[in-house]
Amino acid sequence: MLQPRLLSVIPADDYTLLLKYETGESKVFDVKPYISGSWFGELRDVGYFRTVQMLPGGTGIEWKGGQDIAPHELYDLSIPQ
């Protein structure tokens, strides 16, 4: 099953993302386990972490350097708020 469309993504200083979905759900995704290596390690910079954007149509998220997290991971591994 496809995950619902994202309506917004709001980054927090603790490396979590507040996700709001078209279903009315609000979920929190913890990015900390992903922040390692040269590619995702850039996310350690809080200023850079805050540049996260939603992809067109609410299909996912992405940072300006191209880092992304699969939409199904965002939905399935986030915790209801």
All heavy atoms as a GROMACS GRO file, in nm:
protein
  646
    1MET      N    1   0.085  -0.119   0.000
    1MET     CA    2   0.000   0.000   0.000
    1MET      C    3   0.089   0.125   0.000
    1MET      O    4   0.188   0.131   0.070
    1MET     CB    5  -0.089  -0.002   0.124
    1MET     CG    6  -0.177   0.118   0.136
    1MET     SD    7  -0.285   0.104   0.280
    1MET     CE    8  -0.236   0.251   0.366
    2LEU      N    9   0.050   0.221  -0.077
    2LEU     CA   10   0.124   0.347  -0.079
    2LEU      C   11   0.092   0.429   0.045
    2LEU      O   12  -0.020   0.426   0.094
    2LEU     CB   13   0.087   0.429  -0.203
    2LEU     CG   14   0.144   0.382  -0.336
    2LEU    CD1   15   0.089   0.466  -0.450
    2LEU    CD2   16   0.296   0.390  -0.334
    3GLN      N   17   0.191   0.500   0.093
    3GLN     CA   18   0.170   0.586   0.208
    3GLN      C   19   0.093   0.711   0.162
    3GLN      O   20   0.098   0.747   0.046
    3GLN     CB   21   0.303   0.624   0.273
    3GLN     CG   22   0.398   0.702   0.185
    3GLN     CD   23   0.462   0.618   0.076
    3GLN    OE1   24   0.480   0.499   0.092
    3GLN    NE2   25   0.495   0.679  -0.035
    4PRO      N   26   0.021   0.774   0.255
    4PRO     CA   27  -0.051   0.896   0.219
    4PRO      C   28   0.044   1.010   0.181
    4PRO      O   29   0.162   1.008   0.213
    4PRO     CB   30  -0.130   0.932   0.346
    4PRO     CG   31  -0.079   0.845   0.454
    4PRO     CD   32   0.002   0.737   0.394
    5ARG      N   33  -0.010   1.108   0.112
    5ARG     CA   34   0.067   1.224   0.069
    5ARG      C   35   0.104   1.311   0.189
    5ARG      O   36   0.025   1.330   0.280
    5ARG     CB   37  -0.022   1.308  -0.025
    5ARG     CG   38   0.038   1.335  -0.159
    5ARG     CD   39  -0.057   1.407  -0.253
    5ARG     NE   40  -0.172   1.474  -0.194
    5ARG     CZ   41  -0.177   1.603  -0.162
    5ARG    NH1   42  -0.076   1.682  -0.181
    5ARG    NH2   43  -0.287   1.654  -0.112
    6LEU      N   44   0.225   1.364   0.184
    6LEU     CA   45   0.271   1.458   0.286
    6LEU      C   46   0.211   1.595   0.259
    6LEU      O   47   0.205   1.638   0.144
    6LEU     CB   48   0.422   1.472   0.280
    6LEU     CG   49   0.507   1.381   0.366
    6LEU    CD1   50   0.653   1.394   0.326
    6LEU    CD2   51   0.489   1.412   0.513
    7LEU      N   52   0.171   1.663   0.364
    7LEU     CA   53   0.125   1.801   0.352
    7LEU      C   54   0.232   1.899   0.399
    7LEU      O   55   0.241   2.009   0.349
    7LEU     CB   56  -0.003   1.823   0.434
    7LEU     CG   57  -0.124   1.742   0.390
    7LEU    CD1   58  -0.242   1.772   0.482
    7LEU    CD2   59  -0.162   1.773   0.245
    8SER      N   60   0.315   1.855   0.497
    8SER     CA   61   0.423   1.941   0.544
    8SER      C   62   0.530   1.860   0.615
    8SER      O   63   0.504   1.751   0.665
    8SER     CB   64   0.370   2.050   0.638
    8SER     OG   65   0.325   1.995   0.760
    9VAL      N   66   0.650   1.916   0.617
    9VAL     CA   67   0.761   1.860   0.693
    9VAL      C   68   0.827   1.976   0.767
    9VAL      O   69   0.857   2.078   0.708
    9VAL     CB   70   0.862   1.784   0.604
    9VAL    CG1   71   0.917   1.873   0.493
    9VAL    CG2   72   0.976   1.728   0.687
   10ILE      N   73   0.843   1.959   0.899
   10ILE     CA   74   0.903   2.064   0.982
   10ILE      C   75   1.020   2.002   1.057
   10ILE      O   76   1.002   1.909   1.137
   10ILE     CB   77   0.800   2.121   1.081
   10ILE    CG1   78   0.680   2.178   1.005
   10ILE    CG2   79   0.865   2.226   1.171
   10ILE    CD1   80   0.561   2.210   1.093
   11PRO      N   81   1.143   2.051   1.032
   11PRO     CA   82   1.259   1.997   1.103
   11PRO      C   83   1.269   2.054   1.244
   11PRO      O   84   1.236   2.170   1.267
   11PRO     CB   85   1.376   2.045   1.016
   11PRO     CG   86   1.326   2.170   0.950
   11PRO     CD   87   1.178   2.152   0.932
   12ALA      N   88   1.314   1.971   1.338
   12ALA     CA   89   1.337   2.014   1.476
   12ALA      C   90   1.486   2.005   1.507
   12ALA      O   91   1.560   1.932   1.441
   12ALA     CB   92   1.257   1.927   1.572
   13ASP      N   93   1.530   2.079   1.608
   13ASP     CA   94   1.673   2.084   1.643
   13ASP      C   95   1.728   1.950   1.692
   13ASP      O   96   1.849   1.932   1.697
   13ASP     CB   97   1.699   2.191   1.749
   13ASP     CG   98   1.684   2.332   1.693
   13ASP    OD1   99   1.685   2.347   1.569
   13ASP    OD2  100   1.671   2.425   1.774
   14ASP      N  101   1.642   1.856   1.730
   14ASP     CA  102   1.689   1.727   1.780
   14ASP      C  103   1.698   1.622   1.668
   14ASP      O  104   1.697   1.502   1.694
   14ASP     CB  105   1.600   1.677   1.894
   14ASP     CG  106   1.456   1.649   1.848
   14ASP    OD1  107   1.420   1.683   1.733
   14ASP    OD2  108   1.380   1.593   1.928
   15TYR      N  109   1.706   1.669   1.544
   15TYR     CA  110   1.718   1.581   1.426
   15TYR      C  111   1.596   1.493   1.407
   15TYR      O  112   1.607   1.378   1.365
   15TYR     CB  113   1.846   1.497   1.432
   15TYR     CG  114   1.970   1.580   1.438
   15TYR    CD1  115   2.042   1.592   1.556
   15TYR    CD2  116   2.016   1.650   1.326
   15TYR    CE1  117   2.156   1.670   1.564
   15TYR    CE2  118   2.130   1.729   1.333
   15TYR     CZ  119   2.199   1.738   1.451
   15TYR     OH  120   2.311   1.815   1.459
   16THR      N  121   1.480   1.547   1.440
   16THR     CA  122   1.356   1.479   1.407
   16THR      C  123   1.280   1.564   1.308
   16THR      O  124   1.307   1.686   1.293
   16THR     CB  125   1.267   1.452   1.531
   16THR    OG1  126   1.235   1.577   1.593
   16THR    CG2  127   1.336   1.359   1.630
   17LEU      N  128   1.186   1.501   1.240
   17LEU     CA  129   1.101   1.570   1.144
   17LEU      C  130   0.956   1.552   1.186
   17LEU      O  131   0.914   1.438   1.214
   17LEU     CB  132   1.119   1.512   1.003
   17LEU     CG  133   1.259   1.518   0.944
   17LEU    CD1  134   1.264   1.438   0.814
   17LEU    CD2  135   1.302   1.662   0.920
   18LEU      N  136   0.881   1.660   1.192
   18LEU     CA  137   0.738   1.653   1.217
   18LEU      C  138   0.672   1.644   1.080
   18LEU      O  139   0.687   1.734   0.997
   18LEU     CB  140   0.688   1.775   1.294
   18LEU     CG  141   0.537   1.784   1.313
   18LEU    CD1  142   0.483   1.662   1.387
   18LEU    CD2  143   0.499   1.911   1.384
   19LEU      N  144   0.602   1.535   1.057
   19LEU     CA  145   0.538   1.509   0.929
   19LEU      C  146   0.387   1.518   0.944
   19LEU      O  147   0.330   1.459   1.036
   19LEU     CB  148   0.576   1.368   0.881
   19LEU     CG  149   0.726   1.338   0.877
   19LEU    CD1  150   0.749   1.189   0.860
   19LEU    CD2  151   0.794   1.417   0.767
   20LYS      N  152   0.324   1.591   0.855
   20LYS     CA  153   0.178   1.598   0.854
   20LYS      C  154   0.131   1.539   0.722
   20LYS      O  155   0.181   1.574   0.616
   20LYS     CB  156   0.130   1.742   0.870
   20LYS     CG  157   0.168   1.797   1.006
   20LYS     CD  158   0.084   1.918   1.043
   20LYS     CE  159   0.131   1.976   1.173
   20LYS     NZ  160   0.071   1.918   1.290
   21TYR      N  161   0.035   1.446   0.734
   21TYR     CA  162  -0.015   1.373   0.617
   21TYR      C  163  -0.158   1.410   0.583
   21TYR      O  164  -0.232   1.459   0.668
   21TYR     CB  165  -0.006   1.222   0.644
   21TYR     CG  166   0.134   1.169   0.641
   21TYR    CD1  167   0.211   1.161   0.757
   21TYR    CD2  168   0.192   1.128   0.522
   21TYR    CE1  169   0.342   1.112   0.754
   21TYR    CE2  170   0.322   1.079   0.518
   21TYR     CZ  171   0.396   1.073   0.633
   21TYR     OH  172   0.524   1.026   0.629
   22GLU      N  173  -0.196   1.382   0.459
   22GLU     CA  174  -0.330   1.415   0.410
   22GLU      C  175  -0.440   1.342   0.489
   22GLU      O  176  -0.555   1.384   0.487
   22GLU     CB  177  -0.342   1.382   0.262
   22GLU     CG  178  -0.328   1.234   0.230
   22GLU     CD  179  -0.332   1.204   0.081
   22GLU    OE1  180  -0.373   1.289   0.001
   22GLU    OE2  181  -0.291   1.091   0.046
   23THR      N  182  -0.405   1.237   0.560
   23THR     CA  183  -0.501   1.162   0.641
   23THR      C  184  -0.534   1.233   0.772
   23THR      O  185  -0.618   1.186   0.847
   23THR     CB  186  -0.443   1.023   0.676
   23THR    OG1  187  -0.317   1.045   0.742
   23THR    CG2  188  -0.424   0.938   0.553
   24GLY      N  189  -0.461   1.343   0.800
   24GLY     CA  190  -0.478   1.412   0.927
   24GLY      C  191  -0.377   1.366   1.031
   24GLY      O  192  -0.373   1.420   1.141
   25GLU      N  193  -0.298   1.265   0.997
   25GLU     CA  194  -0.198   1.214   1.090
   25GLU      C  195  -0.081   1.311   1.104
   25GLU      O  196  -0.039   1.371   1.006
   25GLU     CB  197  -0.141   1.081   1.039
   25GLU     CG  198  -0.239   0.968   1.036
   25GLU     CD  199  -0.180   0.848   0.964
   25GLU    OE1  200  -0.182   0.845   0.839
   25GLU    OE2  201  -0.130   0.759   1.034
   26SER      N  202  -0.030   1.322   1.227
   26SER     CA  203   0.096   1.392   1.255
   26SER      C  204   0.190   1.288   1.311
   26SER      O  205   0.155   1.216   1.406
   26SER     CB  206   0.075   1.503   1.358
   26SER     OG  207   0.001   1.608   1.302
   27LYS      N  208   0.309   1.278   1.252
   27LYS     CA  209   0.404   1.177   1.293
   27LYS      C  210   0.542   1.240   1.310
   27LYS      O  211   0.570   1.343   1.249
   27LYS     CB  212   0.411   1.064   1.190
   27LYS     CG  213   0.276   0.992   1.171
   27LYS     CD  214   0.287   0.881   1.070
   27LYS     CE  215   0.278   0.751   1.143
   27LYS     NZ  216   0.293   0.634   1.058
   28VAL      N  217   0.625   1.177   1.392
   28VAL     CA  218   0.761   1.225   1.415
   28VAL      C  219   0.858   1.117   1.367
   28VAL      O  220   0.848   1.001   1.408
   28VAL     CB  221   0.785   1.256   1.564
   28VAL    CG1  222   0.930   1.296   1.588
   28VAL    CG2  223   0.691   1.367   1.611
   29PHE      N  224   0.951   1.159   1.280
   29PHE     CA  225   1.052   1.068   1.227
   29PHE      C  226   1.188   1.108   1.282
   29PHE      O  227   1.228   1.224   1.271
   29PHE     CB  228   1.054   1.073   1.074
   29PHE     CG  229   1.149   0.974   1.013
   29PHE    CD1  230   1.111   0.843   0.992
   29PHE    CD2  231   1.277   1.012   0.977
   29PHE    CE1  232   1.199   0.750   0.938
   29PHE    CE2  233   1.366   0.921   0.922
   29PHE     CZ  234   1.327   0.790   0.903
   30ASP      N  235   1.260   1.014   1.340
   30ASP     CA  236   1.392   1.038   1.397
   30ASP      C  237   1.498   1.012   1.289
   30ASP      O  238   1.515   0.899   1.244
   30ASP     CB  239   1.414   0.945   1.516
   30ASP     CG  240   1.543   0.972   1.590
   30ASP    OD1  241   1.618   1.064   1.550
   30ASP    OD2  242   1.569   0.902   1.689
   31VAL      N  243   1.569   1.117   1.251
   31VAL     CA  244   1.671   1.106   1.146
   31VAL      C  245   1.807   1.064   1.203
   31VAL      O  246   1.895   1.021   1.129
   31VAL     CB  247   1.682   1.238   1.067
   31VAL    CG1  248   1.782   1.229   0.953
   31VAL    CG2  249   1.546   1.279   1.011
   32LYS      N  250   1.825   1.072   1.335
   32LYS     CA  251   1.956   1.045   1.396
   32LYS      C  252   2.022   0.914   1.350
   32LYS      O  253   2.141   0.914   1.322
   32LYS     CB  254   1.947   1.051   1.549
   32LYS     CG  255   1.934   1.194   1.602
   32LYS     CD  256   1.941   1.203   1.753
   32LYS     CE  257   1.823   1.150   1.826
   32LYS     NZ  258   1.694   1.215   1.802
   33PRO      N  259   1.949   0.802   1.339
   33PRO     CA  260   2.014   0.678   1.296
   33PRO      C  261   2.072   0.685   1.153
   33PRO      O  262   2.155   0.603   1.117
   33PRO     CB  263   1.903   0.574   1.303
   33PRO     CG  264   1.801   0.630   1.396
   33PRO     CD  265   1.810   0.780   1.379
   34TYR      N  266   2.030   0.781   1.076
   34TYR     CA  267   2.073   0.792   0.936
   34TYR      C  268   2.196   0.882   0.921
   34TYR      O  269   2.259   0.883   0.817
   34TYR     CB  270   1.961   0.850   0.850
   34TYR     CG  271   1.842   0.760   0.838
   34TYR    CD1  272   1.751   0.746   0.942
   34TYR    CD2  273   1.819   0.686   0.722
   34TYR    CE1  274   1.640   0.663   0.932
   34TYR    CE2  275   1.710   0.602   0.711
   34TYR     CZ  276   1.621   0.591   0.816
   34TYR     OH  277   1.513   0.508   0.805
   35ILE      N  278   2.226   0.960   1.024
   35ILE     CA  279   2.331   1.062   1.013
   35ILE      C  280   2.469   1.002   1.036
   35ILE      O  281   2.521   1.005   1.146
   35ILE     CB  282   2.304   1.180   1.110
   35ILE    CG1  283   2.169   1.242   1.081
   35ILE    CG2  284   2.414   1.284   1.099
   35ILE    CD1  285   2.128   1.350   1.179
   36SER      N  286   2.524   0.945   0.930
   36SER     CA  287   2.660   0.892   0.937
   36SER      C  288   2.718   0.888   0.796
   36SER      O  289   2.644   0.899   0.698
   36SER     CB  290   2.661   0.753   1.000
   36SER     OG  291   2.590   0.662   0.920
   37GLY      N  292   2.848   0.873   0.789
   37GLY     CA  293   2.913   0.868   0.658
   37GLY      C  294   2.923   1.006   0.595
   37GLY      O  295   2.877   1.106   0.650
   38SER      N  296   2.983   1.010   0.477
   38SER     CA  297   3.006   1.140   0.413
   38SER      C  298   2.878   1.198   0.352
   38SER      O  299   2.860   1.318   0.348
   38SER     CB  300   3.114   1.128   0.306
   38SER     OG  301   3.077   1.032   0.210
   39TRP      N  302   2.788   1.112   0.306
   39TRP     CA  303   2.666   1.159   0.238
   39TRP      C  304   2.563   1.210   0.338
   39TRP      O  305   2.527   1.327   0.338
   39TRP     CB  306   2.611   1.043   0.155
   39TRP     CG  307   2.483   1.069   0.082
   39TRP    CD1  308   2.363   1.008   0.106
   39TRP    CD2  309   2.460   1.157  -0.028
   39TRP    NE1  310   2.269   1.055   0.018
   39TRP    CE2  311   2.326   1.146  -0.064
   39TRP    CE3  312   2.542   1.246  -0.097
   39TRP    CZ2  313   2.270   1.220  -0.168
   39TRP    CZ3  314   2.485   1.319  -0.200
   39TRP    CH2  315   2.351   1.305  -0.235
   40PHE      N  316   2.515   1.125   0.427
   40PHE     CA  317   2.415   1.166   0.526
   40PHE      C  318   2.476   1.242   0.642
   40PHE      O  319   2.407   1.310   0.716
   40PHE     CB  320   2.336   1.045   0.577
   40PHE     CG  321   2.226   1.002   0.486
   40PHE    CD1  322   2.240   0.892   0.405
   40PHE    CD2  323   2.108   1.074   0.479
   40PHE    CE1  324   2.138   0.852   0.321
   40PHE    CE2  325   2.005   1.037   0.394
   40PHE     CZ  326   2.020   0.925   0.314
   41GLY      N  327   2.609   1.234   0.658
   41GLY     CA  328   2.677   1.305   0.765
   41GLY      C  329   2.659   1.456   0.757
   41GLY      O  330   2.667   1.525   0.858
   42GLU      N  331   2.635   1.506   0.636
   42GLU     CA  332   2.611   1.651   0.620
   42GLU      C  333   2.492   1.698   0.702
   42GLU      O  334   2.482   1.814   0.738
   42GLU     CB  335   2.586   1.684   0.473
   42GLU     CG  336   2.706   1.670   0.383
   42GLU     CD  337   2.674   1.711   0.240
   42GLU    OE1  338   2.596   1.806   0.220
   42GLU    OE2  339   2.728   1.646   0.148
   43LEU      N  340   2.400   1.606   0.732
   43LEU     CA  341   2.280   1.641   0.807
   43LEU      C  342   2.311   1.677   0.952
   43LEU      O  343   2.226   1.733   1.021
   43LEU     CB  344   2.178   1.527   0.802
   43LEU     CG  345   2.131   1.485   0.663
   43LEU    CD1  346   2.030   1.372   0.674
   43LEU    CD2  347   2.073   1.601   0.585
   44ARG      N  348   2.432   1.645   1.000
   44ARG     CA  349   2.471   1.680   1.137
   44ARG      C  350   2.471   1.831   1.158
   44ARG      O  351   2.453   1.879   1.269
   44ARG     CB  352   2.610   1.625   1.169
   44ARG     CG  353   2.606   1.489   1.232
   44ARG     CD  354   2.742   1.453   1.287
   44ARG     NE  355   2.788   1.330   1.232
   44ARG     CZ  356   2.869   1.311   1.125
   44ARG    NH1  357   2.918   1.398   1.064
   44ARG    NH2  358   2.904   1.198   1.080
   45ASP      N  359   2.496   1.906   1.052
   45ASP     CA  360   2.491   2.051   1.059
   45ASP      C  361   2.344   2.092   1.069
   45ASP      O  362   2.268   2.074   0.974
   45ASP     CB  363   2.556   2.110   0.933
   45ASP     CG  364   2.552   2.261   0.930
   45ASP    OD1  365   2.447   2.321   0.963
   45ASP    OD2  366   2.653   2.321   0.891
   46VAL      N  367   2.306   2.144   1.186
   46VAL     CA  368   2.164   2.176   1.209
   46VAL      C  369   2.110   2.273   1.105
   46VAL      O  370   1.997   2.260   1.060
   46VAL     CB  371   2.142   2.230   1.353
   46VAL    CG1  372   1.999   2.276   1.373
   46VAL    CG2  373   2.176   2.122   1.454
   47GLY      N  374   2.193   2.370   1.066
   47GLY     CA  375   2.150   2.465   0.963
   47GLY      C  376   2.117   2.394   0.833
   47GLY      O  377   2.016   2.424   0.768
   48TYR      N  378   2.200   2.299   0.796
   48TYR     CA  379   2.176   2.220   0.675
   48TYR      C  380   2.054   2.129   0.694
   48TYR      O  381   1.970   2.117   0.606
   48TYR     CB  382   2.299   2.138   0.639
   48TYR     CG  383   2.282   2.061   0.510
   48TYR    CD1  384   2.291   2.125   0.388
   48TYR    CD2  385   2.255   1.926   0.513
   48TYR    CE1  386   2.274   2.055   0.270
   48TYR    CE2  387   2.237   1.855   0.396
   48TYR     CZ  388   2.247   1.920   0.275
   48TYR     OH  389   2.228   1.850   0.158
   49PHE      N  390   2.046   2.067   0.811
   49PHE     CA  391   1.932   1.978   0.841
   49PHE      C  392   1.800   2.051   0.821
   49PHE      O  393   1.704   1.994   0.770
   49PHE     CB  394   1.944   1.925   0.984
   49PHE     CG  395   1.833   1.832   1.023
   49PHE    CD1  396   1.831   1.701   0.976
   49PHE    CD2  397   1.729   1.874   1.104
   49PHE    CE1  398   1.729   1.615   1.010
   49PHE    CE2  399   1.627   1.789   1.140
   49PHE     CZ  400   1.626   1.658   1.093
   50ARG      N  401   1.797   2.177   0.859
   50ARG     CA  402   1.674   2.258   0.848
   50ARG      C  403   1.635   2.289   0.704
   50ARG      O  404   1.527   2.343   0.681
   50ARG     CB  405   1.690   2.388   0.925
   50ARG     CG  406   1.687   2.370   1.073
   50ARG     CD  407   1.680   2.507   1.140
   50ARG     NE  408   1.701   2.493   1.283
   50ARG     CZ  409   1.782   2.568   1.353
   50ARG    NH1  410   1.852   2.663   1.295
   50ARG    NH2  411   1.796   2.549   1.483
   51THR      N  412   1.723   2.260   0.607
   51THR     CA  413   1.689   2.290   0.467
   51THR      C  414   1.601   2.183   0.403
   51THR      O  415   1.572   2.191   0.284
   51THR     CB  416   1.816   2.307   0.379
   51THR    OG1  417   1.884   2.182   0.368
   51THR    CG2  418   1.908   2.414   0.438
   52VAL      N  419   1.558   2.084   0.480
   52VAL     CA  420   1.473   1.978   0.425
   52VAL      C  421   1.350   2.038   0.357
   52VAL      O  422   1.293   2.137   0.405
   52VAL     CB  423   1.432   1.876   0.534
   52VAL    CG1  424   1.340   1.938   0.638
   52VAL    CG2  425   1.370   1.752   0.472
   53GLN      N  426   1.314   1.981   0.245
   53GLN     CA  427   1.196   2.028   0.170
   53GLN      C  428   1.112   1.909   0.127
   53GLN      O  429   1.163   1.798   0.110
   53GLN     CB  430   1.239   2.105   0.046
   53GLN     CG  431   1.311   2.233   0.077
   53GLN     CD  432   1.348   2.309  -0.050
   53GLN    OE1  433   1.324   2.264  -0.161
   53GLN    NE2  434   1.409   2.424  -0.032
   54MET      N  435   0.985   1.936   0.108
   54MET     CA  436   0.895   1.835   0.055
   54MET      C  437   0.913   1.827  -0.097
   54MET      O  438   0.935   1.928  -0.162
   54MET     CB  439   0.750   1.877   0.086
   54MET     CG  440   0.671   1.768   0.145
   54MET     SD  441   0.508   1.821   0.202
   54MET     CE  442   0.461   1.950   0.092
   55LEU      N  443   0.903   1.707  -0.149
   55LEU     CA  444   0.907   1.690  -0.294
   55LEU      C  445   0.772   1.730  -0.353
   55LEU      O  446   0.670   1.725  -0.284
   55LEU     CB  447   0.938   1.544  -0.329
   55LEU     CG  448   1.078   1.497  -0.292
   55LEU    CD1  449   1.092   1.348  -0.318
   55LEU    CD2  450   1.184   1.574  -0.368
   56PRO      N  451   0.769   1.771  -0.480
   56PRO     CA  452   0.643   1.810  -0.544
   56PRO      C  453   0.535   1.702  -0.527
   56PRO      O  454   0.564   1.583  -0.540
   56PRO     CB  455   0.680   1.828  -0.691
   56PRO     CG  456   0.827   1.858  -0.689
   56PRO     CD  457   0.882   1.780  -0.572
   57GLY      N  458   0.416   1.745  -0.493
   57GLY     CA  459   0.305   1.653  -0.477
   57GLY      C  460   0.304   1.578  -0.345
   57GLY      O  461   0.223   1.489  -0.324
   58GLY      N  462   0.396   1.615  -0.253
   58GLY     CA  463   0.398   1.551  -0.122
   58GLY      C  464   0.441   1.405  -0.126
   58GLY      O  465   0.403   1.327  -0.041
   59THR      N  466   0.522   1.370  -0.225
   59THR     CA  467   0.562   1.230  -0.243
   59THR      C  468   0.682   1.190  -0.159
   59THR      O  469   0.717   1.073  -0.151
   59THR     CB  470   0.594   1.201  -0.391
   59THR    OG1  471   0.696   1.292  -0.434
   59THR    CG2  472   0.470   1.219  -0.477
   60GLY      N  473   0.749   1.286  -0.095
   60GLY     CA  474   0.865   1.255  -0.012
   60GLY      C  475   0.934   1.381   0.032
   60GLY      O  476   0.879   1.490   0.021
   61ILE      N  477   1.057   1.364   0.083
   61ILE     CA  478   1.136   1.478   0.130
   61ILE      C  479   1.276   1.470   0.071
   61ILE      O  480   1.319   1.364   0.027
   61ILE     CB  481   1.145   1.482   0.284
   61ILE    CG1  482   1.217   1.356   0.335
   61ILE    CG2  483   1.008   1.500   0.346
   61ILE    CD1  484   1.268   1.369   0.476
   62GLU      N  485   1.346   1.584   0.074
   62GLU     CA  486   1.481   1.587   0.022
   62GLU      C  487   1.554   1.708   0.080
   62GLU      O  488   1.493   1.810   0.106
   62GLU     CB  489   1.476   1.597  -0.130
   62GLU     CG  490   1.610   1.591  -0.198
   62GLU     CD  491   1.596   1.594  -0.350
   62GLU    OE1  492   1.555   1.699  -0.403
   62GLU    OE2  493   1.621   1.491  -0.412
   63TRP      N  494   1.686   1.692   0.098
   63TRP     CA  495   1.770   1.804   0.135
   63TRP      C  496   1.835   1.858   0.010
   63TRP      O  497   1.842   1.789  -0.094
   63TRP     CB  498   1.876   1.760   0.236
   63TRP     CG  499   1.820   1.746   0.374
   63TRP    CD1  500   1.817   1.842   0.471
   63TRP    CD2  501   1.758   1.631   0.432
   63TRP    NE1  502   1.757   1.794   0.585
   63TRP    CE2  503   1.719   1.665   0.564
   63TRP    CE3  504   1.728   1.503   0.385
   63TRP    CZ2  505   1.656   1.575   0.648
   63TRP    CZ3  506   1.665   1.414   0.469
   63TRP    CH2  507   1.629   1.451   0.599
   64LYS      N  508   1.890   1.980   0.017
   64LYS     CA  509   1.942   2.046  -0.103
   64LYS      C  510   2.057   1.971  -0.168
   64LYS      O  511   2.082   1.985  -0.286
   64LYS     CB  512   1.978   2.191  -0.075
   64LYS     CG  513   2.090   2.210   0.026
   64LYS     CD  514   2.116   2.356   0.054
   64LYS     CE  515   2.228   2.372   0.155
   64LYS     NZ  516   2.258   2.511   0.182
   65GLY      N  517   2.129   1.889  -0.090
   65GLY     CA  518   2.239   1.811  -0.146
   65GLY      C  519   2.194   1.681  -0.212
   65GLY      O  520   2.275   1.606  -0.263
   66GLY      N  521   2.063   1.653  -0.205
   66GLY     CA  522   2.010   1.533  -0.269
   66GLY      C  523   1.980   1.420  -0.173
   66GLY      O  524   1.922   1.319  -0.212
   67GLN      N  525   2.018   1.434  -0.046
   67GLN     CA  526   1.986   1.329   0.051
   67GLN      C  527   1.834   1.318   0.064
   67GLN      O  528   1.764   1.419   0.064
   67GLN     CB  529   2.045   1.359   0.189
   67GLN     CG  530   2.195   1.367   0.192
   67GLN     CD  531   2.248   1.509   0.173
   67GLN    OE1  532   2.181   1.594   0.116
   67GLN    NE2  533   2.368   1.534   0.221
   68ASP      N  534   1.787   1.196   0.073
   68ASP     CA  535   1.644   1.176   0.092
   68ASP      C  536   1.622   1.049   0.174
   68ASP      O  537   1.714   0.972   0.196
   68ASP     CB  538   1.568   1.169  -0.040
   68ASP     CG  539   1.612   1.051  -0.127
   68ASP    OD1  540   1.705   0.977  -0.088
   68ASP    OD2  541   1.552   1.032  -0.234
   69ILE      N  542   1.501   1.033   0.221
   69ILE     CA  543   1.462   0.913   0.294
   69ILE      C  544   1.337   0.862   0.224
   69ILE      O  545   1.246   0.939   0.193
   69ILE     CB  546   1.436   0.943   0.443
   69ILE    CG1  547   1.566   0.989   0.509
   69ILE    CG2  548   1.380   0.821   0.515
   69ILE    CD1  549   1.552   1.048   0.647
   70ALA      N  550   1.336   0.733   0.196
   70ALA     CA  551   1.226   0.674   0.120
   70ALA      C  552   1.091   0.705   0.187
   70ALA      O  553   1.079   0.695   0.310
   70ALA     CB  554   1.245   0.524   0.108
   71PRO      N  555   0.991   0.743   0.107
   71PRO     CA  556   0.860   0.778   0.162
   71PRO      C  557   0.800   0.670   0.251
   71PRO      O  558   0.740   0.700   0.353
   71PRO     CB  559   0.774   0.802   0.038
   71PRO     CG  560   0.871   0.837  -0.069
   71PRO     CD  561   0.996   0.761  -0.038
   72HIS      N  562   0.817   0.542   0.214
   72HIS     CA  563   0.759   0.435   0.296
   72HIS      C  564   0.832   0.424   0.431
   72HIS      O  565   0.771   0.393   0.532
   72HIS     CB  566   0.758   0.300   0.223
   72HIS     CG  567   0.894   0.244   0.198
   72HIS    ND1  568   0.970   0.279   0.089
   72HIS    CD2  569   0.968   0.156   0.270
   72HIS    CE1  570   1.085   0.213   0.095
   72HIS    NE2  571   1.086   0.139   0.203
   73GLU      N  572   0.963   0.454   0.433
   73GLU     CA  573   1.036   0.454   0.560
   73GLU      C  574   0.988   0.568   0.649
   73GLU      O  575   0.968   0.550   0.769
   73GLU     CB  576   1.187   0.470   0.537
   73GLU     CG  577   1.255   0.346   0.486
   73GLU     CD  578   1.404   0.366   0.476
   73GLU    OE1  579   1.467   0.391   0.580
   73GLU    OE2  580   1.456   0.359   0.364
   74LEU      N  581   0.970   0.685   0.589
   74LEU     CA  582   0.922   0.800   0.665
   74LEU      C  583   0.790   0.765   0.734
   74LEU      O  584   0.772   0.792   0.852
   74LEU     CB  585   0.897   0.920   0.573
   74LEU     CG  586   1.015   1.001   0.530
   74LEU    CD1  587   0.970   1.110   0.434
   74LEU    CD2  588   1.088   1.062   0.649
   75TYR      N  589   0.700   0.706   0.659
   75TYR     CA  590   0.566   0.678   0.712
   75TYR      C  591   0.568   0.561   0.810
   75TYR      O  592   0.517   0.572   0.921
   75TYR     CB  593   0.468   0.650   0.598
   75TYR     CG  594   0.327   0.639   0.644
   75TYR    CD1  595   0.255   0.753   0.679
   75TYR    CD2  596   0.266   0.516   0.658
   75TYR    CE1  597   0.124   0.744   0.724
   75TYR    CE2  598   0.136   0.505   0.703
   75TYR     CZ  599   0.065   0.619   0.737
   75TYR     OH  600  -0.062   0.609   0.784
   76ASP      N  601   0.631   0.452   0.769
   76ASP     CA  602   0.628   0.329   0.850
   76ASP      C  603   0.710   0.338   0.977
   76ASP      O  604   0.677   0.274   1.077
   76ASP     CB  605   0.675   0.208   0.768
   76ASP     CG  606   0.581   0.176   0.652
   76ASP    OD1  607   0.464   0.221   0.654
   76ASP    OD2  608   0.627   0.106   0.560
   77LEU      N  609   0.820   0.414   0.975
   77LEU     CA  610   0.910   0.418   1.089
   77LEU      C  611   0.891   0.541   1.178
   77LEU      O  612   0.964   0.560   1.274
   77LEU     CB  613   1.056   0.411   1.042
   77LEU     CG  614   1.092   0.286   0.961
   77LEU    CD1  615   1.238   0.293   0.916
   77LEU    CD2  616   1.063   0.158   1.039
   78SER      N  617   0.794   0.625   1.145
   78SER     CA  618   0.768   0.742   1.230
   78SER      C  619   0.666   0.707   1.338
   78SER      O  620   0.590   0.610   1.326
   78SER     CB  621   0.722   0.860   1.145
   78SER     OG  622   0.605   0.828   1.074
   79ILE      N  623   0.669   0.788   1.443
   79ILE     CA  624   0.586   0.764   1.560
   79ILE      C  625   0.470   0.864   1.561
   79ILE      O  626   0.494   0.984   1.546
   79ILE     CB  627   0.669   0.780   1.688
   79ILE    CG1  628   0.782   0.677   1.689
   79ILE    CG2  629   0.584   0.769   1.813
   79ILE    CD1  630   0.891   0.708   1.789
   80PRO      N  631   0.347   0.817   1.577
   80PRO     CA  632   0.233   0.911   1.584
   80PRO      C  633   0.256   1.013   1.694
   80PRO      O  634   0.304   0.979   1.802
   80PRO     CB  635   0.113   0.822   1.615
   80PRO     CG  636   0.154   0.686   1.566
   80PRO     CD  637   0.304   0.678   1.589
   81GLN      N  638   0.222   1.138   1.665
   81GLN     CA  639   0.242   1.244   1.764
   81GLN      C  640   0.117   1.262   1.847
   81GLN      O  641   0.008   1.255   1.798
   81GLN     CB  642   0.277   1.376   1.695
   81GLN     CG  643   0.317   1.480   1.793
   81GLN     CD  644   0.329   1.617   1.729
   81GLN    OE1  645   0.260   1.647   1.634
   81GLN    NE2  646   0.418   1.699   1.781
   0.00000   0.00000   0.00000
